[in-house]
Structure formats: C-alpha cells, structure tokens
Amino acid sequence: MLLRYLAYTMAAIWLIHTFWPEHAHAQQPRPPVSQCQAIAQTTPKATFASFTVPAAMPATATDSEVNITYLGHSTFLIETPGGISIATDYNGWFRTPAPPTVVTMNRAHSSHYTLTPDPAIRHVLHGWGDDGEPADHDLVVGDAYIRNVSTDIRSGYGGMEADGNSIFIFEVAGLCIGHLGHLHYELDDSHYRQIGRLDVLMVPVDGGLTMGAESMSRVVSRLRAALILPMHRPPLINDFLAMFGDDYDKSFATGPSVKVSLRSLPSKPLIYVLRGA
C-alpha cells in the first residue's frame, strides 16, 4: 500500500514538473496526460494491482464515484461524476436512457460496432484505423480522458488483421478503467507498458471466441486489476473462474450496476459478475 501511495505521489510530481514548468504560459494548451501510465512508469520494476488509497488521503480526492452498468454482450455504460456517459463496444442494440456522450467500437464482429450510430452521440471512437493506420485516440471529454491501445485480430481463413481491435482505457475520478474489446491474442510487454495501471478491467469470457479461458486468465493476472468485470458470453463463466485461485475473490452481483471509487476498490482482486452477464 505504501509503495502504491509513494508511486502515486511521485507520478504527480513528475507530471507537474514535466507539463507545468514555471516558464509555461497559463493559456498554453497542454496535451492529455495519462496518470495510469505515469504511475507505472515512475517505478518501472513494480507491478501495480491497483492504487489502494491510504486512509489519510483526503476524502474529496478519493470518493468520487463512477457508475458502471452492464448492458449486454460487451457493452457497459460508464457514467462519470461530471455527467459524461460512455458506452463500450457500442452496436446500437442496447438502449441507454439518453444517447451516450461517447461510444467506443471494435470491428471483430458486427455485435461490437455499428456504422449508423445515433447522430446525437457526440464522439464515436472506432477501435480500428479508418485510414490504414492504427486507431490513435487521446480525447478529453468533460472529466474523462479516453485513450486506446491497438491489438491485432484474427481474420477469415486463419489470417490476421493488424490493429483491428483496441483496448480502450478510461481515466475518470482517479480510476484507470480498461475494456479489452474483442481481444484475440495475448498481450506482449509493449502492450502492458502502453496500458499502464488498471483498477477496473472489463474482460471477454466466451470459451474461445476471443481467447481460451487459460490465455485470458494469463492476461488478467498480468494486468492485475482490483475489480474484474466479465463480459461477452459470460454464461461460460465457470471455466474462467476456475483459472483463478485463492488470490482472487469471486462474487455474483444482484444487479447490473456497480459504483466504484478509489476508496471503494477492493484490496484483494475481485471478479464481479454483474447481473445480465
């Protein structure tokens, strides 16, 4: 816990000295900064399960809640304290109370995207490149910072399509929330460096449509998020849960939603199956 607190403090100091030097003009625009990456890079030899908040930290800095609702398949609705709503792997099938502010998509299958989204959606983020280059998103919307890490997907007849999927990372209220999308291949060290620390992980569980349970469990173990939310085809959840021992808690929720803050993160990794999964 002390290591994580020190890392968080060191990262904050690094960000201040790097992006807010004394000679910078106040009105000068600054690029988005990933705290999830900065904290991990500050102490590169440490593995961060999550940032567990010391009790001495001010409540105002740690109690802002993010509401996460599982809508179905790979779609979660993330609602930020500042009123921004984000729908993941949006396909237009699962209705939200109002059009989301932001939607993310992946194109492994038509159940993960739509080419005719509601025009009221302000930001539509494709997980694939529309110009032959990998998707590259660095977007600040209200109190949310959204970025992506591209990965390859399988294509027809045993082939491979480069950068057809994106892992989207949402940095909100001090939390690092990652959605693996339709992940087909195990991640390498470069991917893990780009992702950085994750507190909440949305992981596909489907018996092999993405990856087999054993391969996916290795990815989850390496990312070591505090809260793990299964998605995609979770009726096959038992094989996935069997891959995790006593180092993980497992629980089935009575509803489709969970409220998360830095202070409420479990100290022991929890696989939490939301209702509808």
GIVENJO-V674633 format. One record per backbone hydrogen bond with DSSP energy under -0.5 kcal/mol. NH is the residue of the N-H (numbers start at 0). CO is the residue of the C=O. E is the energy in kcal/mol with one decimal. If there is no record, write none. Layout:
NH&CO&E + NH&CO&E
//
This chain:
4&0&-2.3 + 5&1&-2.8 + 6&2&-2.4 + 7&3&-2.6 + 8&4&-2.3 + 9&5&-3.0 + 10&6&-2.5 + 11&7&-2.0 + 12&8&-2.1 + 13&9&-2.5 + 14&10&-2.5 + 15&11&-2.1 + 16&12&-2.5 + 17&13&-2.1 + 18&14&-2.7 + 19&15&-1.8 + 23&20&-1.6 + 27&24&-1.5 + 34&32&-0.8 + 37&33&-2.2 + 38&34&-2.5 + 39&35&-1.1 + 40&36&-2.6 + 41&37&-1.8 + 42&38&-0.9 + 43&40&-0.7 + 45&42&-1.9 + 47&45&-0.5 + 48&46&-0.7 + 51&49&-1.0 + 52&50&-0.5 + 52&261&-0.6 + 56&53&-1.7 + 60&57&-1.1 + 61&57&-0.5 + 61&58&-1.3 + 62&58&-1.9 + 65&259&-3.2 + 66&78&-2.3 + 67&65&-0.5 + 67&257&-2.8 + 68&76&-2.3 + 69&255&-2.8 + 70&68&-0.7 + 70&74&-2.4 + 71&74&-1.4 + 74&71&-3.0 + 75&73&-0.6 + 76&68&-2.8 + 77&75&-0.6 + 77&85&-3.2 + 78&66&-2.9 + 78&76&-0.6 + 79&77&-0.5 + 79&83&-2.8 + 82&79&-1.8 + 85&77&-2.4 + 86&101&-2.3 + 87&75&-2.1 + 89&103&-3.0 + 94&92&-0.6 + 100&84&-1.2 + 101&84&-2.2 + 102&122&-2.4 + 103&86&-2.3 + 104&124&-1.9 + 105&111&-2.1 + 106&163&-1.1 + 111&108&-1.9 + 112&109&-1.0 + 120&117&-2.2 + 121&99&-0.5 + 122&100&-1.7 + 124&102&-3.0 + 124&122&-0.6 + 125&123&-0.7 + 126&104&-1.2 + 128&162&-0.5 + 138&145&-2.8 + 140&138&-0.6 + 140&143&-2.7 + 143&140&-2.1 + 144&170&-1.8 + 145&138&-3.3 + 146&168&-2.2 + 147&136&-0.9 + 148&166&-2.1 + 150&164&-3.0 + 152&160&-2.5 + 154&158&-2.2 + 157&154&-0.6 + 158&155&-1.3 + 160&152&-3.4 + 161&159&-0.6 + 163&160&-1.0 + 164&150&-2.3 + 166&148&-3.1 + 167&165&-0.7 + 167&178&-1.6 + 168&146&-2.8 + 169&176&-3.2 + 170&144&-3.0 + 170&168&-0.5 + 171&169&-0.7 + 171&174&-1.5 + 172&142&-0.6 + 174&171&-3.0 + 176&169&-2.6 + 176&174&-0.6 + 177&175&-0.5 + 177&199&-3.1 + 178&167&-2.6 + 179&201&-2.3 + 182&180&-0.8 + 183&151&-0.7 + 191&187&-2.0 + 192&188&-2.3 + 193&189&-2.1 + 194&190&-2.4 + 195&191&-2.5 + 196&35&-2.0 + 198&175&-3.1 + 199&175&-2.0 + 200&226&-2.7 + 201&177&-2.9 + 202&200&-0.6 + 202&228&-1.8 + 204&230&-2.6 + 207&210&-0.6 + 215&211&-2.7 + 216&212&-2.3 + 217&213&-1.5 + 218&214&-1.6 + 219&215&-2.5 + 220&216&-2.5 + 221&217&-2.1 + 222&218&-2.4 + 223&219&-2.6 + 225&198&-0.8 + 226&198&-2.4 + 227&269&-3.1 + 228&200&-3.3 + 228&226&-0.5 + 229&227&-0.6 + 230&202&-1.8 + 231&72&-3.4 + 232&204&-1.6 + 232&230&-1.3 + 235&232&-1.9 + 236&233&-1.9 + 238&235&-0.5 + 239&235&-0.8 + 240&236&-2.8 + 241&237&-2.0 + 242&239&-1.6 + 243&240&-1.8 + 247&244&-1.7 + 248&268&-2.9 + 250&270&-2.4 + 252&250&-0.5 + 252&272&-2.7 + 257&67&-2.2 + 259&65&-2.7 + 262&61&-1.9 + 264&260&-0.8 + 264&261&-0.7 + 269&225&-2.8 + 270&248&-3.0 + 271&227&-2.9 + 271&269&-0.7 + 272&250&-2.7 + 272&270&-0.6 + 273&271&-0.9 + 274&254&-2.5 + 276&273&-2.0
//
